[in-house]
Amino acid sequence: MKDDGVFIVEQLDGLTSYSSQWLNKTMIDYLDEAITRTPNKTAIIDSKSRYTYKMLGSMVDRVALGLLDLGIKKGDVISIQLPNWNEFVILHYAASKIGAITNPLVPIYRERELTYMVKEAGAKLLIIPDCFRGHDYIEMVGKCLNEWPELENIVVVGNSLPIPEKMKSFASIVTSIDILQKRRDELNIEIDPNEVTEIIFTSGTTGLPKGVMHTHNTLCITSHYWIDHLQLTNEDVLFMASTFAHQTGFAYGVRLPTQYGGTAVYQDTWNPDSFLKLIETEKVTFTAGATPFLKDTIAAAKKSTADISSLKYFIALGAPIPRNLVKQAEKVVSFKILAGWGQTENGLVTLTKRTDSIQKLTETDGVAFTGMEVKVVNQEGETCQAGEEGNIYCRGPALFRGYYKQIEKTQSEFDRDWFITGDRGVLDEDGYLRITGRNKDIIIRGGENIPVSYIENVLYEYELINDVQVVAMPDERLQEKACAFIQLKQGATTLTLAMLQQFLLEKGVAKQYWPEHFVLLEEFPRTASGKIQKFKLRESLLKN
């Protein structure tokens, strides 16, 4: 790695080394093993195509050469803003093959988020779809080009023609098989498993988004925990609808199936009815997603005639699982529901067991994987007793290796070798964790983190607004939505939700981040020192 603000291997080991627990393998090692063992086994299935491991390996090599021809070198960053398509998987594996770093970007991001993240990552290459869910990405990116001094190339996935001169089609970077045969030796690049392979941005809950760095080792070990906990074999089939640009989709959708040599089935837009049909046709055995996905699945199963008996596990993340939902599931489906907790920085850390009671499932977020450690600490920095609420600390070999270009910020998030997660919780006498709240100001809408301070800062720019506070509003299906409490400037008399949302649209803010309700206040509730009491705003929503 280059020493330009990025952690080099020595710095990574200086943070905390888990060399005795890491697997010391890369994703390409696992891909090669799968190709050798079961070349004709189906590796990935999306809405457009199916690839065997042999086909996938060939495409990865052809695209890896194409990346080299674009000038991408070891340590360079490529930003990928694609839906759950096969091209994302191919590009990540190709980048891994040559030692480049993948920067996944959520497809819902618009000009404002995209401009910041591509620039902050220092990406040399950006890959986008031509169009997805009615949005023109070529037009959007065209508005941002002047903001990216380090960006050298843009590759477009899709069938739109013509492609602007400054951009290239994905097909154009897929090297021919004949050329691959002649140049295969160029792909013999030595990769250290401790080198960074992913920079994924947080949602910016306490300011600007931070680039979380993961190495081959930190990502491979978190997948290993799943394989061990669920006893996965190469006969298992994963379904993934969570976006590849969230760590759930990236670590466990893009990477996990190849690590155990199985099959992955992808959906680019969540649809529970289609999910049930895919379970039947592809014999899906497990999936993971936000709790609203679980609710949708059970509701759809009540009406469906699809045979979903192959599905063994549904891992529900991001929100508590209501007890009545588990009761409903027992009457409708045969799969086991598991609950877990994790973060971008550490992957999935805790998970309930297949044999756990309904009480453990609905009242906890599981127990830490073997190798990962969790403790709860009070305000004095002392470890809490069982049942006592406090701040959650975490450590272990799956922990990230730092924030990109932010060494001081990284150090401030650690208490010695413990990562300060920003979540609050309780450990019971059996070591099961229950999340009780968040120190960080965040809203989770259907599994998507809404960066509160970021939205507030954008709304502050609106000429009618004097002050604004965004808080979580309960929602039966999505768990939470954003509600803006607004104090208008003196003389301002009219404000509508449509006006607010039009302003955010013009600012290029992702639609999923928009407040879906607002309340006008003359004064905000404050402490004696003048600090706004957001908890009182939340309480007022619950009362009304």
Secondary structure, DSSP 8 states (H G I E B T S, - for coil): ---SSS--HHHHHHH---TTTS----HHHHHHHHHHH-TTSEEEE-SS-EEEHHHHHHHHHHHHHHHHHTT--TT-EEEE---S-HHHHHHHHHHHHHT-EEEE--TT--HHHHHHHHHHHT-SEEEEESEETTEEHHHHHHTTGGG-TT--EEEEESS-SS--TTEEEGGGGS--HHHHHHHGGGG-----TTSEEEEEE---TTSS--EEEEEHHHHHHHHHHHHHHHT--TT-EEEE-S-TTSHHHIIIIIIHHHHHT-EEEE-SS--HHHHHHHHHHHT--EEEEEHHHHHHHHHHHHH-----TT--EEEEESS---HHHHHHHHHH--SEEEEEEEETTTEEEEE--TT--HHHHHH---EE-TT-EEEEE-TTS-B--TT--EEEEEESTTS---BTT-HHHHHHTEETTEEEEEEEEEE-TTSBEEEEEESS-EEEETTEEEEHHHHHHHHTTSTTEEEEEEEEEEETTTEEEEEEEEEE-TT-----HHHHHHHHHHTT--GGGS-SEEEE-SS--B-TTS-B-HHHHHHHHHH-
